[in-house]
Each structure stands twice: as structure tokens, then as C-alpha cells.
Amino acid sequence: MDARRADVCCAHTPVVAWFPSIALLLRDVVRNPMAELIETSAGGVVYRSTERGAGPHPTVEVAIALQRDRITRAMTVRLPKGHLEPGESAEQAAVREVREEFGFGARVVGTLGTTEYVYESDAGPVSKQVHLFLMEWIPGEASALDGEMERVDWYSLDEAEQRLTFETEQRAIGWARRQLLERAGSKTRLREELRG
């Protein structure tokens, strides 16, 4: 995790920002004393530039998917994310999850931050930490879906933000929008679109 973003995304104290992985573990124990299980996942926002926008300038779309929640069985709209395999970095896990859940390749181009929440499982409360990345779609790298998502579609940033089920993932779209604005530089039409 980028120590500079730790204060913004995770409300760490300045001292904690120097040691984010230790701080996050300690914070989970202090904040969630009843949560015996701790999960770490990675995922994020995958974007592509397309010429389908009005005029000669590209527009930005992000990928989101329809999924049946494994606990509640309710239909949800999600970003790609999943657990880290042994020996895998958060960035590697995020890219792998995009390929497995969404069926295409992506490359990490930025760090969005970390979200945390507690959910109830059959084994009891689980403290979950999700490392989020901004990822760029790699055209032509299609693969079979792992069956976790029912459908994957591309939407504008605004529409994706509205459709996503969970507030933490909606916030990730806002973080992505800020980074994409920085990347757009002098591309005026793209900057106007990203500002919403």
C-alpha cells in the first residue's frame, strides 16, 4: 500500500502510515475484537477508453458484473475482487481475479486504497480488508469465466457508480475518477466527462 494514501483511504494516524501492514492488523484486532477471522482480498476498477462517446474524443467505461451473493443469495452488482493465493501480492491477485471473474486481462496502473468491513459468516464475524487498484483493460485477452459472475458489462463512471450495490465499491469509483482525471492531463473532452 502507498503510505501517502493510507491517511486518505484508511484514516491511519501519521505514525501508522509508516507501517501500514502492521497497523492494519493491529487496527482489526482493536476495532473488531469479536472478529476472530481476518480475510484479505484484492480487486478494483477496470477501465477502458472507447470511441463511442460524442465527438472525436474517447470516453471512459468501467467493467462491473452481476453476481449472486454467496451468503444472502441476493443479486448484487460488483467490482472484481477475491482472496490472495499463498505467495501472491495484492496486485497479482487483483489481476488474476479480473481474469477469472470477468474473463479478460488487465494491468494495474494505480493504487486506489484499502477498504475494510466486517461481515457475518457461518464461522462467525469476519474482518475483511480489500486492496483496490485502478486497472486498464487489455484488449484481446479473453478467457473463460469462473462462473462466479452472471454477467459482465461496461458502463460510464457515473452509471457504474449508481449501479454498484456496495458503498465501498461506489467509493472506489470516485477514487478511480480522481486518478483518471490526473491521467487525462490536457485531453479536455475526457476531463469534462470524468468530472461528471
Contacts in CASP RR format, 6 or more apart in sequence:
PFRMAT RR
TARGET T0000
AUTHOR 0000-0000-0000
METHOD contacts of the structure
MODEL  1
MDARRADVCCAHTPVVAWFPSIALLLRDVVRNPMAELIETSAGGVVYRST
ERGAGPHPTVEVAIALQRDRITRAMTVRLPKGHLEPGESAEQAAVREVRE
EFGFGARVVGTLGTTEYVYESDAGPVSKQVHLFLMEWIPGEASALDGEME
RVDWYSLDEAEQRLTFETEQRAIGWARRQLLERAGSKTRLREELRG
1 20 0 8 1.000
1 21 0 8 1.000
1 90 0 8 1.000
1 111 0 8 1.000
1 113 0 8 1.000
1 114 0 8 1.000
1 131 0 8 1.000
2 111 0 8 1.000
2 113 0 8 1.000
3 17 0 8 1.000
3 18 0 8 1.000
3 20 0 8 1.000
4 17 0 8 1.000
5 111 0 8 1.000
5 113 0 8 1.000
6 12 0 8 1.000
6 16 0 8 1.000
6 17 0 8 1.000
6 20 0 8 1.000
6 23 0 8 1.000
6 114 0 8 1.000
7 14 0 8 1.000
7 17 0 8 1.000
8 113 0 8 1.000
9 112 0 8 1.000
9 113 0 8 1.000
9 114 0 8 1.000
9 115 0 8 1.000
9 175 0 8 1.000
10 20 0 8 1.000
10 24 0 8 1.000
10 113 0 8 1.000
10 114 0 8 1.000
10 116 0 8 1.000
12 20 0 8 1.000
12 23 0 8 1.000
12 27 0 8 1.000
16 23 0 8 1.000
16 27 0 8 1.000
17 23 0 8 1.000
24 114 0 8 1.000
24 116 0 8 1.000
24 129 0 8 1.000
25 38 0 8 1.000
28 35 0 8 1.000
28 38 0 8 1.000
28 116 0 8 1.000
28 127 0 8 1.000
28 129 0 8 1.000
31 127 0 8 1.000
32 118 0 8 1.000
32 125 0 8 1.000
32 127 0 8 1.000
34 125 0 8 1.000
35 118 0 8 1.000
35 124 0 8 1.000
35 125 0 8 1.000
35 126 0 8 1.000
35 127 0 8 1.000
36 124 0 8 1.000
36 125 0 8 1.000
37 121 0 8 1.000
37 123 0 8 1.000
37 124 0 8 1.000
37 125 0 8 1.000
37 126 0 8 1.000
37 127 0 8 1.000
38 126 0 8 1.000
38 127 0 8 1.000
38 128 0 8 1.000
38 129 0 8 1.000
39 83 0 8 1.000
39 126 0 8 1.000
39 127 0 8 1.000
39 128 0 8 1.000
39 129 0 8 1.000
40 83 0 8 1.000
40 84 0 8 1.000
40 90 0 8 1.000
40 128 0 8 1.000
40 129 0 8 1.000
40 130 0 8 1.000
40 131 0 8 1.000
41 81 0 8 1.000
41 82 0 8 1.000
41 83 0 8 1.000
41 84 0 8 1.000
41 93 0 8 1.000
41 128 0 8 1.000
41 129 0 8 1.000
41 130 0 8 1.000
41 131 0 8 1.000
42 81 0 8 1.000
42 82 0 8 1.000
42 84 0 8 1.000
42 90 0 8 1.000
42 91 0 8 1.000
42 93 0 8 1.000
42 94 0 8 1.000
42 97 0 8 1.000
42 130 0 8 1.000
42 131 0 8 1.000
42 132 0 8 1.000
42 133 0 8 1.000
43 79 0 8 1.000
43 80 0 8 1.000
43 81 0 8 1.000
43 82 0 8 1.000
43 93 0 8 1.000
43 94 0 8 1.000
43 97 0 8 1.000
43 98 0 8 1.000
43 130 0 8 1.000
43 131 0 8 1.000
43 132 0 8 1.000
43 133 0 8 1.000
43 135 0 8 1.000
44 79 0 8 1.000
44 80 0 8 1.000
44 81 0 8 1.000
44 94 0 8 1.000
44 112 0 8 1.000
44 132 0 8 1.000
44 133 0 8 1.000
44 134 0 8 1.000
44 135 0 8 1.000
44 172 0 8 1.000
44 176 0 8 1.000
45 62 0 8 1.000
45 79 0 8 1.000
45 112 0 8 1.000
45 132 0 8 1.000
45 133 0 8 1.000
45 134 0 8 1.000
45 135 0 8 1.000
45 172 0 8 1.000
45 173 0 8 1.000
45 175 0 8 1.000
45 176 0 8 1.000
46 62 0 8 1.000
46 63 0 8 1.000
46 79 0 8 1.000
46 80 0 8 1.000
46 98 0 8 1.000
46 102 0 8 1.000
46 106 0 8 1.000
46 135 0 8 1.000
46 136 0 8 1.000
46 137 0 8 1.000
47 60 0 8 1.000
47 61 0 8 1.000
47 62 0 8 1.000
47 63 0 8 1.000
47 134 0 8 1.000
47 135 0 8 1.000
47 136 0 8 1.000
47 137 0 8 1.000
47 176 0 8 1.000
47 180 0 8 1.000
48 60 0 8 1.000
48 61 0 8 1.000
48 62 0 8 1.000
48 63 0 8 1.000
48 136 0 8 1.000
48 137 0 8 1.000
48 139 0 8 1.000
48 154 0 8 1.000
49 58 0 8 1.000
49 59 0 8 1.000
49 60 0 8 1.000
49 190 0 8 1.000
50 58 0 8 1.000
50 59 0 8 1.000
50 60 0 8 1.000
50 61 0 8 1.000
50 154 0 8 1.000
51 58 0 8 1.000
51 59 0 8 1.000
52 59 0 8 1.000
53 59 0 8 1.000
55 189 0 8 1.000
57 187 0 8 1.000
57 188 0 8 1.000
57 189 0 8 1.000
57 190 0 8 1.000
58 187 0 8 1.000
58 189 0 8 1.000
58 190 0 8 1.000
59 156 0 8 1.000
59 190 0 8 1.000
59 193 0 8 1.000
60 156 0 8 1.000
60 157 0 8 1.000
60 180 0 8 1.000
60 190 0 8 1.000
60 193 0 8 1.000
60 194 0 8 1.000
61 154 0 8 1.000
61 155 0 8 1.000
61 156 0 8 1.000
61 160 0 8 1.000
62 154 0 8 1.000
62 155 0 8 1.000
62 156 0 8 1.000
62 157 0 8 1.000
62 160 0 8 1.000
62 173 0 8 1.000
62 176 0 8 1.000
63 80 0 8 1.000
63 102 0 8 1.000
63 104 0 8 1.000
63 137 0 8 1.000
63 152 0 8 1.000
63 153 0 8 1.000
63 154 0 8 1.000
64 77 0 8 1.000
64 78 0 8 1.000
64 79 0 8 1.000
64 152 0 8 1.000
64 153 0 8 1.000
64 155 0 8 1.000
64 160 0 8 1.000
64 163 0 8 1.000
64 164 0 8 1.000
65 77 0 8 1.000
65 78 0 8 1.000
65 79 0 8 1.000
65 80 0 8 1.000
65 101 0 8 1.000
65 102 0 8 1.000
65 149 0 8 1.000
65 150 0 8 1.000
65 151 0 8 1.000
65 152 0 8 1.000
65 153 0 8 1.000
66 75 0 8 1.000
66 76 0 8 1.000
66 77 0 8 1.000
66 78 0 8 1.000
66 149 0 8 1.000
66 150 0 8 1.000
66 151 0 8 1.000
66 152 0 8 1.000
66 153 0 8 1.000
67 75 0 8 1.000
67 76 0 8 1.000
67 77 0 8 1.000
67 78 0 8 1.000
67 148 0 8 1.000
67 149 0 8 1.000
67 150 0 8 1.000
68 74 0 8 1.000
68 75 0 8 1.000
68 76 0 8 1.000
68 150 0 8 1.000
69 75 0 8 1.000
69 76 0 8 1.000
71 119 0 8 1.000
71 120 0 8 1.000
71 121 0 8 1.000
75 150 0 8 1.000
76 165 0 8 1.000
76 166 0 8 1.000
77 163 0 8 1.000
77 164 0 8 1.000
77 165 0 8 1.000
78 149 0 8 1.000
78 164 0 8 1.000
78 165 0 8 1.000
78 166 0 8 1.000
78 169 0 8 1.000
79 132 0 8 1.000
79 164 0 8 1.000
79 169 0 8 1.000
79 172 0 8 1.000
80 94 0 8 1.000
80 97 0 8 1.000
80 98 0 8 1.000
80 101 0 8 1.000
80 102 0 8 1.000
81 94 0 8 1.000
81 97 0 8 1.000
81 130 0 8 1.000
81 132 0 8 1.000
82 93 0 8 1.000
82 97 0 8 1.000
82 101 0 8 1.000
82 130 0 8 1.000
83 93 0 8 1.000
84 90 0 8 1.000
84 93 0 8 1.000
85 93 0 8 1.000
85 96 0 8 1.000
88 96 0 8 1.000
90 131 0 8 1.000
90 133 0 8 1.000
91 108 0 8 1.000
91 133 0 8 1.000
94 108 0 8 1.000
94 131 0 8 1.000
94 132 0 8 1.000
94 133 0 8 1.000
94 135 0 8 1.000
95 105 0 8 1.000
95 106 0 8 1.000
95 107 0 8 1.000
95 108 0 8 1.000
95 135 0 8 1.000
98 104 0 8 1.000
98 105 0 8 1.000
98 106 0 8 1.000
98 135 0 8 1.000
99 105 0 8 1.000
99 106 0 8 1.000
99 141 0 8 1.000
99 143 0 8 1.000
100 143 0 8 1.000
100 145 0 8 1.000
100 146 0 8 1.000
100 148 0 8 1.000
101 145 0 8 1.000
101 146 0 8 1.000
101 147 0 8 1.000
101 148 0 8 1.000
101 149 0 8 1.000
101 152 0 8 1.000
102 145 0 8 1.000
102 149 0 8 1.000
102 152 0 8 1.000
103 142 0 8 1.000
103 143 0 8 1.000
103 144 0 8 1.000
103 145 0 8 1.000
103 152 0 8 1.000
104 137 0 8 1.000
104 138 0 8 1.000
104 140 0 8 1.000
104 141 0 8 1.000
104 142 0 8 1.000
104 143 0 8 1.000
105 137 0 8 1.000
105 138 0 8 1.000
105 141 0 8 1.000
105 143 0 8 1.000
106 135 0 8 1.000
106 136 0 8 1.000
106 137 0 8 1.000
106 138 0 8 1.000
107 135 0 8 1.000
107 136 0 8 1.000
107 138 0 8 1.000
108 133 0 8 1.000
108 134 0 8 1.000
108 135 0 8 1.000
109 133 0 8 1.000
109 134 0 8 1.000
109 135 0 8 1.000
109 136 0 8 1.000
109 183 0 8 1.000
110 133 0 8 1.000
110 134 0 8 1.000
110 135 0 8 1.000
110 179 0 8 1.000
111 131 0 8 1.000
111 132 0 8 1.000
111 133 0 8 1.000
111 134 0 8 1.000
112 132 0 8 1.000
112 133 0 8 1.000
112 134 0 8 1.000
112 172 0 8 1.000
112 175 0 8 1.000
112 176 0 8 1.000
112 179 0 8 1.000
113 131 0 8 1.000
113 132 0 8 1.000
113 175 0 8 1.000
114 129 0 8 1.000
114 130 0 8 1.000
114 131 0 8 1.000
114 132 0 8 1.000
115 129 0 8 1.000
115 130 0 8 1.000
115 132 0 8 1.000
115 168 0 8 1.000
115 171 0 8 1.000
115 172 0 8 1.000
116 127 0 8 1.000
116 128 0 8 1.000
116 129 0 8 1.000
116 130 0 8 1.000
117 128 0 8 1.000
117 168 0 8 1.000
118 125 0 8 1.000
118 126 0 8 1.000
118 127 0 8 1.000
118 128 0 8 1.000
119 125 0 8 1.000
119 126 0 8 1.000
119 128 0 8 1.000
120 126 0 8 1.000
130 168 0 8 1.000
132 172 0 8 1.000
132 175 0 8 1.000
134 175 0 8 1.000
134 176 0 8 1.000
134 179 0 8 1.000
134 180 0 8 1.000
145 152 0 8 1.000
155 163 0 8 1.000
156 193 0 8 1.000
157 173 0 8 1.000
157 174 0 8 1.000
157 176 0 8 1.000
157 177 0 8 1.000
157 180 0 8 1.000
157 194 0 8 1.000
157 196 0 8 1.000
158 196 0 8 1.000
160 173 0 8 1.000
161 170 0 8 1.000
161 173 0 8 1.000
161 174 0 8 1.000
164 170 0 8 1.000
164 173 0 8 1.000
177 194 0 8 1.000
177 196 0 8 1.000
180 194 0 8 1.000
181 191 0 8 1.000
181 194 0 8 1.000
181 195 0 8 1.000
184 190 0 8 1.000
184 191 0 8 1.000
184 194 0 8 1.000
185 191 0 8 1.000
END
